[in-house]
Amino acid sequence: MGNDDAALRLSAFERIRDLARVFGDDIPWRAVMQGFECQGERVLLANRAVGIFKPRQMRRGALSIKTTQPRAGRINIYADAEEADGAFVYSLQGDDPQNHYNRALRECMEDQSPLIYFHAVAVGVYKAIFPCYIVAIDAAAMLCRVSVGVDAADTATFAYALPEERLNVRRYALRETRVRLHQAEFREQVLAAYGSRCAMTSLPVPELLEAAHIVPDSHERGEATVNNGICLSRIHHRAFDANLIGIDADYRIQISDRLLAIQDGPLLEDGLKAFHGKSLLLPDNPRNWPDRDLLALRFDQFSEWRWA
């Protein structure tokens, strides 16, 4: 394989797009570890043991960085954090700012080479943020600052630099990344609370499940907490958001009169209308049950729309 680092990075980004099409913002580590093909070789995307990763085929810089979520009872020893503007502070590796891991990040900063940030949203599950750039390194504090760039998938060439005139676009990318990261974390928490089963149908396929907000983020009470979430399949989530399904404060499922009036095939009859009047399947832990006040608030909205 030649020393074409740009081609390697582009191939890595295309692999991440493929994974995102399958898994969304919740990519399992087993999928990350499969790596990708580039110029006839298998190239790794990341390494379990280290956060800063440079594949052996790469000449300069790093390909990815990783923030993990510690398992219960463990402590994350690194100071990785999200700043108020949506950028990230990332810990350097080890205690020597000049070791080969940290030199790779400095090379990324010097060359303005893009990399992938695997940010854990649950244990063993990651959102892949790319392209990211190292914009500052504080060797004394053993920290660096990571900024989110703009995906150039629809352009013929890859822009390594981030021109000042694209500042507003970059700010939008930062905000969008922060929102999607929090949504991915919310989804993982809700699915875990419901045992990765749809609260209506008991469907146990995580790839088809989503975390539905009872009241949206835009509402003053729309916090991304498990008590403001319900695990639903994609079709039931869409129906809930469209007020075709309502859930009252006693956890009873109500189907809109418009859907009940439609006569159609088994998907509508068995997959939606059959749940009218049934009880929601609740998490094993009562502390994770949907908030009754939030359900009542949302059910009022459903009641206004049910005859539409």
Residue pairs with C-beta under 8 A, 6 or more apart in sequence:
1 38
1 39
1 40
1 41
1 57
2 39
3 59
4 39
5 58
5 59
5 60
5 61
5 113
6 158
6 160
7 38
7 39
8 38
8 39
8 43
8 55
8 57
8 58
8 63
9 63
9 113
9 114
9 115
9 158
10 158
11 36
11 37
11 38
11 43
12 36
12 38
12 43
12 45
12 63
12 64
12 116
13 114
13 116
13 130
13 131
13 151
13 153
14 36
14 153
15 35
15 36
15 45
16 27
16 45
16 116
16 128
16 130
17 153
19 27
19 31
19 32
19 128
20 27
20 128
22 31
22 207
23 31
23 207
24 184
25 121
25 127
25 180
25 181
25 183
25 184
25 187
26 121
26 122
26 125
26 126
26 127
26 184
26 187
26 188
27 118
27 125
27 126
27 127
27 128
28 124
28 125
28 126
29 48
29 124
29 125
29 126
32 45
32 46
32 118
32 126
32 128
33 44
33 45
33 46
33 48
35 42
35 43
35 44
35 45
36 42
36 43
36 45
37 43
38 57
41 57
43 55
43 57
44 53
44 55
45 53
45 63
45 64
45 116
45 118
46 53
46 63
46 64
46 66
46 116
46 118
47 53
50 66
50 93
50 101
51 65
51 66
51 67
51 68
51 78
51 90
51 91
51 93
51 101
52 62
52 64
52 65
52 66
52 92
52 93
52 101
52 102
52 104
52 105
53 62
53 63
53 64
53 65
53 66
54 61
54 62
54 63
54 100
54 101
54 104
55 63
60 104
60 107
60 111
60 113
61 104
61 105
61 107
61 108
61 111
61 113
61 115
62 101
62 104
62 105
62 107
62 108
62 115
63 115
63 116
64 115
64 116
64 117
64 118
65 90
65 105
65 115
65 116
65 117
65 118
65 132
65 146
66 117
66 118
66 119
66 120
66 126
67 78
67 80
67 90
67 117
67 118
67 119
67 120
68 76
68 120
68 123
69 76
69 120
69 121
69 122
69 123
70 76
70 123
71 123
78 91
79 89
79 91
79 143
80 88
80 89
80 90
80 91
81 88
81 89
82 88
82 89
82 178
82 181
83 89
83 145
85 171
85 174
86 148
86 171
86 174
86 175
86 177
86 178
87 135
87 145
87 146
87 147
87 148
87 174
88 117
88 119
88 132
88 145
88 146
88 147
89 143
89 144
89 145
89 146
90 117
90 143
90 144
90 145
90 146
91 142
91 143
92 101
92 102
92 105
92 137
92 139
92 142
92 143
92 144
93 99
93 101
93 102
94 101
94 102
95 142
96 102
97 137
97 139
97 142
102 137
105 134
105 137
105 144
106 134
106 137
107 113
108 115
108 133
108 134
109 133
109 134
109 135
109 136
109 137
109 144
111 160
112 133
112 160
112 161
112 162
113 133
113 160
114 130
114 131
114 132
114 133
114 149
114 158
114 160
115 130
115 131
115 132
115 133
115 134
116 128
116 129
116 130
116 131
116 132
117 128
117 129
117 130
117 132
117 146
117 148
118 126
118 127
118 128
118 129
119 126
119 127
119 128
119 129
119 181
120 126
121 127
121 181
121 184
121 185
121 187
121 188
122 185
122 188
122 189
122 192
125 188
127 180
127 181
127 184
129 148
129 177
129 181
130 149
130 151
131 148
131 149
131 150
131 151
131 152
132 146
132 147
132 148
132 149
133 146
133 147
133 148
133 149
133 162
134 144
134 145
134 146
135 145
135 146
135 147
136 144
136 145
137 143
137 144
137 145
138 144
138 145
147 162
147 170
147 174
148 170
148 173
148 174
148 177
149 162
149 170
149 173
150 162
150 166
150 169
150 170
150 173
152 158
152 159
162 170
182 224
183 211
183 224
185 224
186 211
186 224
186 229
187 210
187 211
189 211
189 226
189 229
190 211
190 226
190 229
190 230
190 231
191 206
191 209
191 211
191 231
193 226
193 229
193 231
193 283
193 285
193 288
194 230
194 231
194 281
194 283
194 288
195 204
195 283
195 284
196 204
196 206
196 209
196 231
197 203
197 204
197 209
197 231
197 281
198 209
198 231
198 232
198 233
198 236
198 281
199 230
199 231
199 232
199 280
199 281
199 282
200 232
200 233
200 236
200 245
200 253
200 275
200 278
200 280
200 281
201 233
201 236
201 271
201 275
202 281
203 209
203 233
208 233
208 234
209 231
209 232
209 233
209 234
210 231
210 232
210 233
210 234
210 237
211 229
211 230
211 231
212 229
212 230
212 231
212 232
212 236
212 237
212 240
212 241
213 222
213 224
213 228
213 229
214 228
214 229
214 230
214 247
214 290
214 291
214 294
214 295
214 297
214 298
215 221
215 222
215 228
215 294
215 297
215 298
216 222
217 224
221 228
221 294
221 297
222 228
226 283
226 288
227 288
227 289
227 290
227 291
227 294
228 290
228 291
228 294
229 290
230 240
230 247
230 280
230 290
232 240
235 271
235 272
236 245
236 272
239 245
239 259
239 272
240 246
240 247
243 256
243 301
243 302
243 305
243 306
243 308
244 255
244 256
244 258
244 259
244 272
245 253
245 254
245 255
245 256
245 272
245 275
245 302
246 253
246 254
246 255
246 256
246 298
246 299
246 302
246 303
246 306
247 253
247 254
247 280
247 290
247 295
247 298
247 299
248 254
248 295
248 296
248 299
249 292
249 293
249 295
249 296
249 299
251 279
251 280
251 282
251 289
251 290
251 295
252 277
252 278
252 279
252 280
253 275
253 276
253 277
253 278
253 279
253 280
254 276
254 277
254 299
254 302
254 306
255 272
255 273
255 275
255 276
256 302
256 305
256 306
256 307
256 308
257 306
257 307
258 306
258 307
258 308
259 268
259 272
259 273
260 273
260 276
262 268
280 290
282 289
282 290
283 289
